[in-house]
């Protein structure tokens, strides 16, 4: 037992940057669960958490790569608003089919990403300045396109991806009986539970493969006991999440979109040449150039990816809000950037993970939702978020200094 405890302490110490955010997330969830009297983990509230924050999590997938490469993008909120405005004008004002609006939002995002990438990669203007200019430019274009008025509503088909669920696809299981004069059976969605089981199976399979590969290369791995504990803990959390969704309204379509994007960008960052080049550019720019990395090409495509994901987020957010407003997207860039830094990204580049950005985004979402459930005034909520971001960056700096002292 003492060996397991010692190993656990050693693992947490060596991997504090990556493991710390997961520990903090669990602690924050438990804290707000207690403070809200259990409302935070109510199935209805968990579903709302997914729907309300999907756009932030989608954009965080692109922002984490931008930050890893040593850049920043301050324009994503304005770009989301502009893409949503173009979509709304085409569908609501011009009467075009709903799918034209969805495609238009994504295309606008890609074109804006290429615009930013050109100025950063080929003209050499720092991304901070380019995207600051973009924040102003595309906020203004949003007002022009919308003629400073809101447009709504979208057709029902347009909203499907952002607001609908898969409940009943494979049937339902009766787990109880409701109360009241017109009591109806309490059921859970089979498809949602199946997705949870498949997710757990895929995670266990990937972890076993990764562990075997590390053993094959004579790398240090955790003990069997810790490995099993980790697998069981993740399985319990995933299945509890799946049960909450299945108990409420089923599996949200937007979560399918987010899940596919997470898998794709996890693959891009960890298994592709482009992903390795992104980390190389952010870790040591001079060394990357000397190694033959085409830095301009990497930087250009980074912003194209950011634009693509912002366009997808625009389609999701406009569908959920059922329209486009001149002020939509305000401060979204701050939430996305904060999610990445809270999730373990380094302020100097070279460090950051897709999963960390997702957990960072969930930390922000849980804090906002928990404070709202507690009745904390809106004026105080940004103060708490700002303090959490400050602590996360201070933690990053502390880690660097400790690593430097160890050398």
Secondary structure, 3 states (H helix, E strand, C coil): CHHHHHHHHHHHHHCHHHHHHHHHHHHHHHHHHHHCCCHHHCHHHHHHHHHHHHHHHHHHHHHHHHHHCCCCCCCHHHHHHHHHHHHHHHHHHCCCCHHHHHHHHHHHHHHHHHHHHHHHHHHCCCHHHHHHHHHHHHHHHHHHHHCCCCECCCCHHHHHHHHCECCCCCCEEEEEECCCCCCCEEEEEHHHHHHHHHHHHHHHHHHHHHHHHHHHCCCCCCCHHHHHHHHHHHHHHHHHHHHHHHHHCCCEHHHHHHHHHHHHHHHHHHHCHHHHHHHHHHHCHHHHHHCCCCHHHHHHHHHHHHHHHHHHHHHHHHHHHCCECCCCCCCHHHHHHHHHHHCCCCCCCCCCCHHHHHHHHHHHHHHHHHHHHHCCCHHHHHHHHHHHHHHHHHHHHHHHHHHHHHC
